[in-house]
Amino acid sequence: MPTITFEQPNGTATDVEVAEGGNIMRAAVANNIAGIVGECGGQAMCATCHVYVNPEDAASLPELSEDEDEMLDCTTAERTENSRLGCQVSLGGTLQSIRVAVPSEQV
């Protein structure tokens, strides 16, 4: 089963298993991960599921869509080259694990 490691700003980390095809945002909300809001329900319209993907994992992700790229310009916390919207990153197939850092603020 795919696994997501959520690292909080204070350094604590939580591992969450997700079903094949599950995304970072839904896994975070279902497991009460602090700092992931998912206000729009996964429609790439609010940027409240912004995460920083571990650089080693970022290379295995698909390119940003135009909508995701646009929404990342609206994040509360600073956007970096490894910023992604959790609702747009699904696990499964060749992506069986990922480590993401939760920003210090989302809204």
GIPE-V753818 format. One record per residue. N is the residue number from 1. RES is the residue in one small letter. NEAR is the number of other ideal C-beta (glycine too) atoms within 12 Angstrom. Layout:
# GIPE-V753818
n=[N | N]
res=[RES | RES]
near=[NEAR | NEAR]
This chain:
# GIPE-V753818
n=[1 | 2 | 3 | 4 | 5 | 6 | 7 | 8 | 9 | 10 | 11 | 12 | 13 | 14 | 15 | 16 | 17 | 18 | 19 | 20 | 21 | 22 | 23 | 24 | 25 | 26 | 27 | 28 | 29 | 30 | 31 | 32 | 33 | 34 | 35 | 36 | 37 | 38 | 39 | 40 | 41 | 42 | 43 | 44 | 45 | 46 | 47 | 48 | 49 | 50 | 51 | 52 | 53 | 54 | 55 | 56 | 57 | 58 | 59 | 60 | 61 | 62 | 63 | 64 | 65 | 66 | 67 | 68 | 69 | 70 | 71 | 72 | 73 | 74 | 75 | 76 | 77 | 78 | 79 | 80 | 81 | 82 | 83 | 84 | 85 | 86 | 87 | 88 | 89 | 90 | 91 | 92 | 93 | 94 | 95 | 96 | 97 | 98 | 99 | 100 | 101 | 102 | 103 | 104 | 105 | 106 | 107]
res=[m | p | t | i | t | f | e | q | p | n | g | t | a | t | d | v | e | v | a | e | g | g | n | i | m | r | a | a | v | a | n | n | i | a | g | i | v | g | e | c | g | g | q | a | m | c | a | t | c | h | v | y | v | n | p | e | d | a | a | s | l | p | e | l | s | e | d | e | d | e | m | l | d | c | t | t | a | e | r | t | e | n | s | r | l | g | c | q | v | s | l | g | g | t | l | q | s | i | r | v | a | v | p | s | e | q | v]
near=[16 | 26 | 26 | 41 | 30 | 37 | 29 | 21 | 18 | 13 | 10 | 15 | 19 | 25 | 20 | 32 | 19 | 32 | 17 | 16 | 15 | 29 | 37 | 43 | 43 | 26 | 37 | 37 | 28 | 20 | 22 | 14 | 32 | 20 | 33 | 39 | 29 | 33 | 24 | 23 | 16 | 30 | 19 | 30 | 20 | 28 | 37 | 33 | 44 | 43 | 47 | 34 | 37 | 24 | 18 | 14 | 28 | 24 | 15 | 20 | 31 | 16 | 13 | 23 | 17 | 12 | 19 | 33 | 20 | 18 | 30 | 34 | 17 | 23 | 29 | 22 | 23 | 16 | 23 | 18 | 15 | 25 | 33 | 40 | 44 | 49 | 35 | 35 | 42 | 28 | 34 | 21 | 12 | 15 | 26 | 18 | 23 | 39 | 28 | 42 | 36 | 35 | 34 | 18 | 17 | 29 | 19]
